[in-house]
């Protein structure tokens, strides 16, 4: 009895290379196509606020050509750092390893910023261009801008200055809920 021999070939894929069909940070043409193919969008990783607004606008314009009601899922990722004011929050953000886009950062190592996509702000001075910074009231205002001006339905937040102890974290979350989320509800 002869056994059939099956071989499985696994295609080699470079880690960190985005799938061009799904990568949500590409330019106007890809945003328009995604409105025809998808039932929602989440813009990521974190382009500047201006580019975010332009990408969402392109998606919504194309979506409205094909649908009678607005898209219910138009989201984005945003970093958030709470401080006494935006300058204090930016100083705290610079301490966070995730926000330091050095040559060893996974975005750079994986070459995730490509010529065909919207430029990602990757310098320490550019943190305010893509991160929500300030005290609770200022953060609430910036999130309201994301909803009202950019047209986002959800905003997924990467919280960068969480505290070490559990009690401090719980206090932070409670204050964020009362001072930010309640104002936006």
BATOR-201839 format. One line per 3 residues: number of its first residue (from 0); for each residue x, z, y of C-alpha. Coordinates in steps of 0.02 Angstrom, whole numbers, plus 32768, in hexadecimal, padded with zeros to 4 digits. Example, Ala and Ser with C-alpha at 12.3 -4.5 7.8 and 13.67 -1.06 7.14 Angstrom:
2
0) 8267 8186 7F1F  82AC 8165 7FCB
END
This chain:
185
0) 8000 8000 8000  8042 7FCD 80AA  8020 8034 8143
3) 8006 7FE0 81E7  8080 801C 8267  803B 803D 8313
6) 80A7 804F 83A9  806E 8093 844D  80C8 805B 84E7
9) 80BB 80CD 857C  80D3 8073 861E  815B 80C1 8689
12) 8116 8100 872E  817D 8147 87BA  813F 81F5 87E3
15) 8100 820A 8892  80D2 8154 88AA  801E 814C 88E7
18) 7F9D 80DF 8892  7F80 805D 8919  7EC9 8049 88EB
21) 7E9F 8100 8905  7F20 8148 897D  7EB2 8181 8A0E
24) 7F30 8173 8A9B  7F45 80B6 8AA1  7F1B 8048 8B34
27) 7E7C 7FF7 8B76  7E66 7F74 8AEE  7E70 7FF1 8A61
30) 7DF8 8067 8ABB  7D7A 7FDB 8ACD  7D8A 7FAE 8A15
33) 7D76 8063 89E0  7CD0 8069 8A3D  7C93 7FD9 89D0
36) 7CD3 8025 892D  7CBE 80E1 8940  7C34 815D 8965
39) 7CA2 81C7 89D5  7D52 81E0 8A15  7DCF 826B 8A2F
42) 7E60 823D 8AA1  7F02 8288 8A60  7F89 82C1 8A67
45) 7F88 82E9 8B21  7F95 825D 8BA1  7F8C 828A 8C59
48) 7EE3 82BA 8CA1  7ED9 8213 8CFF  7EFF 81AD 8C62
51) 7E84 8218 8C00  7DFA 81F0 8C7C  7E24 8135 8C77
54) 7E25 812F 8BB8  7D7E 8189 8BAC  7D33 8117 8C31
57) 7D6A 807C 8BD0  7D1F 80C3 8B30  7C7B 80F0 8B86
60) 7C6C 8045 8BDB  7C7E 7FEA 8B35  7C0E 8068 8ADC
63) 7B81 804D 8B59  7B82 7F91 8B34  7B53 7FB5 8A7F
66) 7AEA 8054 8A88  7A55 808D 8AEE  7A86 8144 8AF7
69) 7B2F 818F 8B29  7BAE 81BC 8AA4  7B99 8270 8A6E
72) 7C4F 828B 8A3B  7CD1 8261 8ABE  7D59 82E3 8AB3
75) 7E0F 8306 8AD9  7E99 8380 8AB4  7ED9 83E8 8B44
78) 7F58 8472 8B4A  7F25 850F 8BA7  7F93 8598 8BEF
81) 7F4A 862D 8C4B  7FAE 867C 8CD8  7F94 86CC 8D82
84) 7F93 861E 8DCE  7FC7 856E 8D98  807F 858C 8DC4
87) 8085 862D 8D5D  802C 85D5 8CCE  80A6 8544 8CD5
90) 8139 85BD 8CC9  80E7 860A 8C2F  80C9 855C 8BE7
93) 8180 8531 8BF5  81A7 85C3 8B80  8139 8576 8AF9
96) 819C 8511 8A7C  810C 8497 8A61  810F 8462 8B17
99) 81CA 8443 8B1E  81DB 838A 8AF8  8294 838B 8AD2
102) 82EB 8307 8A69  82C1 836A 89CB  8206 8376 89F0
105) 8199 8325 896B  814E 82A7 89E7  81FB 8265 8A10
108) 8244 8270 8960  81AC 8216 8918  81B0 8198 89A7
111) 80F8 81B9 89C8  8101 8178 8A79  80FF 80BB 8A6A
114) 80FE 802F 8AE9  804A 7FFD 8AC2  7FFE 80A7 8AE9
117) 7FDD 810E 8B84  807A 816A 8BB8  8083 821F 8B7E
120) 80C5 8299 8BFF  815C 82E3 8BA7  81C2 8336 8C30
123) 81B9 83EF 8C56  818B 83C8 8D0B  80F3 8367 8CCF
126) 809B 83F8 8C79  8012 83FD 8D00  7FEC 8344 8CDF
129) 7FA4 8369 8C33  7F8D 8425 8C22  7F05 8497 8C67
132) 7F60 851D 8CCB  7F2F 85B4 8D33  7EC2 864E 8D30
135) 7E1C 8651 8CD6  7DBC 860E 8D6C  7E36 857E 8D87
138) 7E31 8553 8CCE  7D72 8551 8CD3  7D7A 84D8 8D67
141) 7DF3 8465 8D0A  7D86 8467 8C6E  7CEE 8440 8CDA
144) 7D4F 83A9 8D1D  7D6E 8371 8C69  7CB3 837A 8C48
147) 7C6D 833A 8CEE  7CF0 82BF 8D2D  7D45 8281 8C8E
150) 7CA4 8283 8C27  7CE3 82EA 8B95  7C65 833F 8B23
153) 7CDD 83B2 8AC3  7D8C 83E5 8AF8  7DFD 8424 8A6D
156) 7E73 84A4 8AB8  7F23 84CD 8A7F  7F3A 857F 8ABF
159) 7FF2 8595 8AE9  8009 8645 8B29  7FB3 86B1 8AA9
162) 7FF2 8761 8AA2  804C 87B5 8A12  7FDB 8847 89E4
165) 7F2E 8832 899A  7EDD 88A1 8A1F  7F2C 8839 8AAB
168) 7EEF 8798 8A5A  7E3E 87DB 8A45  7E3E 8813 8AFB
171) 7E7A 8765 8B31  7DF5 870D 8AC9  7D6B 877F 8B0B
174) 7DA2 8762 8BBF  7DAE 86A6 8BA2  7CFF 86A6 8B5A
177) 7CB7 8707 8BEC  7D1A 86B8 8C79  7D25 8603 8C3F
180) 7CAD 85D4 8BB5  7C18 8630 8BFE  7C30 85D7 8CA6
183) 7C30 852E 8C50  7B9A 854C 8BDF
END
